Amino acid sequence: MWGLPLFDMKDTAAVTYEINACRKAKPNHYIKVTAFDNSRGVESSSLSFIVNRPMNEPGFRLVRQEVTGRQIQYTIESYAAQSKPENSRY
């Protein structure tokens, strides 16, 4: 979490300032913004999106396997764990 939560913020400039400060401090990281809505009495996420991604993403692939009883099992594997060069991953 970056900084303090911005509760009841009406001005978008403050949010933009915090996003830009986080981008400057962490340029090669994923940065995700999450907005909450407490109008129903509970604090639940109503909006979430990524505003920054690293320059070199390792990437992932989805592996599908058929297991006993005709069930399908999915596994996510990172391309970085396979130690393949960047242009020969896919």
Buried (B, 14 or more C-beta within 10 A) or exposed (E): EBEEEEEEEEEEEEEEEBBEEBBEEEEEEEBEBEEBEEEEEEEEEEEEEEEBEEEEEEBEEEEEEEEEEEEEEEEEEEBBEEEEEEEEEE
